Amino acid sequence: MTALITGASSGIGRDIARLLAAQGHELILVARRRDRLEQLAAELPVPVTVVPADLSEPGAGEALYRRLEGRQVDILVNNAGFGAFGLFEETPLARDRAMLAVNVAALHELTKLYYTDFKRRDAGYILNVASSAAFLPGPLLAEYYAGKAYVLRLTQALYEELRRSGSHVRVSALCPGPVRTEFDTTAGVTFSARGLPSDKVARAAVRGMFRGKLVIVPGLTMKLVRFGARFLPDKWLLRLCWHAQKRKES
Ligand SMILES: NC(=O)c1ccc[n+]([C@@H]2O[C@H](COP(=O)([O-])OP(=O)(O)OC[C@H]3O[C@@H](n4cnc5c(N)ncnc54)[C@H](OP(=O)(O)O)[C@@H]3O)[C@@H](O)[C@H]2O)c1
C-alpha cells in the first residue's frame, strides 16, 4: 500500500513513516522542510516521494490532492499540526489563521477528497492526528484545543457513517497527551509531565489504525484523564485545565 503522511519531517509523523516503511509500504512525505524529508527518505527501505508543501496556504489540502492525482493513496495520515500558547487576545490573528489552516482546514480537505476515493474503492485507512486536547477545554491554548475537538468530532462522525454503510474504509483519531517532539518548542510551552516517546505513540497509532480503532489514546495516564473528565462539571474542569495549562507557560 502507499501512505501519504503530512508533517513527516519531525516527531510523530516521522516515526509513523519509519514504521510504515518497515512494514513495506511506499510513502509520500509532506512538510515544509524539504531537507528533513529527504534525509528521512534516504534512510527508508521503500520508495519514497518527497512533497514539500506549506499546508497553511489557503486550499493547500486540495492543492496537494490535485498534485498527487494519478497516484493511488491507500493510507492517509493527517498528522501535520502545531499549537501556540497564550491568552486569546494576545495570540496574533495571522498565527491563529495558519494554525486553523494546518490543523483543521487542510486536514478536512484531504480527508474529504481521499475519503471519497476510498469509499468508491471500498478500501483505505485514514488516521487523523487529534490530541487529548480534543477531550478537554483549553484556556491558554484555546484555538489549538478547539481545532483538535473538530478533528475528533469529524472522525467520529465519519466512523459512524462508514459503519452504517457497511464500508471497509477505516477512520481513526489519534489522541495522545504530551509527546516528546518539537511540538512544545513550537507552541512555546514546557510540559509539566514527561511526555511519551514519539516512537511509542507512533506504534500505538499504526496498530490502532490497522485494527480500525476509532479513538487511539496511547498510555494509561491520558486514558484515565479522559475517563475522569466525563464525571466533572464543565466549570470545574475548566478551572483544572486552566491550572494545568498555566504550568506549561515557558
Ligand atoms: N507532541 C505532543 O505533545 C502532541 C500531543 C498531542 C497531539 N499532537 C499532534 O501531533 C501532530 C504532530 O506533532 P508533533 O508532536 O510530532 O510535533 P512536531 O515535531 O513539531 O511535528 C510537526 C509536524 O507538522 C509539520 N507542519 C507544521 N506546520 C506545517 C505547515 N504549515 N505545513 C506543512 N507541515 C507543517 C512540521 O513540518 P515542517 O515544520 O517541516 O513544515 C512537522 O513535520 C500534530 O498534529 C500535533 O498537534 C502532538
PDBQT file of the ligand as one rigid body, heavy atoms in Angstrom, charges set to zero:
ROOT
HETATM    1  N1  LIG A 301       3.777  16.424  20.871  1.00  0.00    +0.000 N 
HETATM    2  C1  LIG A 301       2.656  16.426  21.560  1.00  0.00    +0.000 C 
HETATM    3  O1  LIG A 301       2.658  16.573  22.791  1.00  0.00    +0.000 OA
HETATM    4  C2  LIG A 301       1.343  16.181  20.856  1.00  0.00    +0.000 A 
HETATM    5  C3  LIG A 301       0.249  15.767  21.629  1.00  0.00    +0.000 A 
HETATM    6  C4  LIG A 301      -0.965  15.544  21.005  1.00  0.00    +0.000 A 
HETATM    7  C5  LIG A 301      -1.092  15.740  19.646  1.00  0.00    +0.000 A 
HETATM    8  N2  LIG A 301      -0.025  16.155  18.919  1.00  0.00    +0.000 N 
HETATM    9  C6  LIG A 301      -0.207  16.374  17.475  1.00  0.00    +0.000 C 
HETATM   10  O2  LIG A 301       0.693  15.533  16.774  1.00  0.00    +0.000 OA
HETATM   11  C7  LIG A 301       0.918  16.087  15.476  1.00  0.00    +0.000 C 
HETATM   12  C8  LIG A 301       2.416  16.035  15.185  1.00  0.00    +0.000 C 
HETATM   13  O3  LIG A 301       3.073  16.880  16.101  1.00  0.00    +0.000 OA
HETATM   14  P1  LIG A 301       4.467  16.517  16.768  1.00  0.00    +0.000 P 
HETATM   15  O4  LIG A 301       4.242  16.395  18.214  1.00  0.00    +0.000 OA
HETATM   16  O5  LIG A 301       5.118  15.413  16.039  1.00  0.00    +0.000 OA
HETATM   17  O6  LIG A 301       5.224  17.921  16.570  1.00  0.00    +0.000 OA
HETATM   18  P2  LIG A 301       6.455  18.353  15.648  1.00  0.00    +0.000 P 
HETATM   19  O7  LIG A 301       7.647  17.515  15.971  1.00  0.00    +0.000 OA
HETATM   20  O8  LIG A 301       6.557  19.816  15.823  1.00  0.00    +0.000 OA
HETATM   21  O9  LIG A 301       5.968  17.997  14.163  1.00  0.00    +0.000 OA
HETATM   22  C9  LIG A 301       5.003  18.779  13.495  1.00  0.00    +0.000 C 
HETATM   23  C10 LIG A 301       4.995  18.431  12.025  1.00  0.00    +0.000 C 
HETATM   24  O10 LIG A 301       3.982  19.236  11.377  1.00  0.00    +0.000 OA
HETATM   25  C11 LIG A 301       4.569  19.856  10.244  1.00  0.00    +0.000 C 
HETATM   26  N3  LIG A 301       3.963  21.154   9.963  1.00  0.00    +0.000 N 
HETATM   27  C12 LIG A 301       3.784  22.192  10.823  1.00  0.00    +0.000 A 
HETATM   28  N4  LIG A 301       3.306  23.261  10.160  1.00  0.00    +0.000 NA
HETATM   29  C13 LIG A 301       3.190  22.884   8.857  1.00  0.00    +0.000 A 
HETATM   30  C14 LIG A 301       2.786  23.568   7.667  1.00  0.00    +0.000 A 
HETATM   31  N5  LIG A 301       2.422  24.864   7.684  1.00  0.00    +0.000 N 
HETATM   32  N6  LIG A 301       2.783  22.894   6.504  1.00  0.00    +0.000 NA
HETATM   33  C15 LIG A 301       3.176  21.586   6.467  1.00  0.00    +0.000 A 
HETATM   34  N7  LIG A 301       3.589  20.900   7.545  1.00  0.00    +0.000 NA
HETATM   35  C16 LIG A 301       3.596  21.546   8.730  1.00  0.00    +0.000 A 
HETATM   36  C17 LIG A 301       6.048  20.036  10.614  1.00  0.00    +0.000 C 
HETATM   37  O11 LIG A 301       6.847  20.099   9.430  1.00  0.00    +0.000 OA
HETATM   38  P3  LIG A 301       7.603  21.410   8.882  1.00  0.00    +0.000 P 
HETATM   39  O12 LIG A 301       7.924  22.285  10.047  1.00  0.00    +0.000 OA
HETATM   40  O13 LIG A 301       8.804  20.842   8.193  1.00  0.00    +0.000 OA
HETATM   41  O14 LIG A 301       6.642  22.012   7.920  1.00  0.00    +0.000 OA
HETATM   42  C18 LIG A 301       6.333  18.735  11.361  1.00  0.00    +0.000 C 
HETATM   43  O15 LIG A 301       6.657  17.709  10.455  1.00  0.00    +0.000 OA
HETATM   44  C19 LIG A 301       0.311  17.480  15.496  1.00  0.00    +0.000 C 
HETATM   45  O16 LIG A 301      -0.927  17.472  14.831  1.00  0.00    +0.000 OA
HETATM   46  C20 LIG A 301       0.115  17.767  16.983  1.00  0.00    +0.000 C 
HETATM   47  O17 LIG A 301      -0.933  18.670  17.220  1.00  0.00    +0.000 OA
HETATM   48  C21 LIG A 301       1.192  16.365  19.490  1.00  0.00    +0.000 A 
ENDROOT
TORSDOF 0
